Amino acid sequence: MSSKLELQKEALSELVSYSEKIIKGTETVIKELRESRKDDTDELFNLVIQGINWEIEVFNNCEALINKDGQQIDKDKMAQAVGRLGKVLQEKDDIKLAACLDVDFLPFLKAMEFAAMSAS
């Protein structure tokens, strides 16, 4: 049976290979929300949110490993970002939604990629 540490390292390794895709998808959906929606913008947005949720789940399960040498990811800041996203979603304002993804989640995704590379 795999140890918890081995499972955490495996999850972080998967996150590293996934990061390029989720970062690119997030950048694409931000651009579409700001400039011009496409037929599949809502579908892409939902996929991006699923990807962000997965990365948050990885963080929650690997926090001790990610932050073992100092705080790489601030859990409180991430929780605030999730709360802001919920409020912005209710407003149904594409510009605010793009800003939330750009300001709150894109830096989180990049920080997770860096943290995962450092920890795995």
Disulfide bonds with the S-S distance in Angstrom:
none
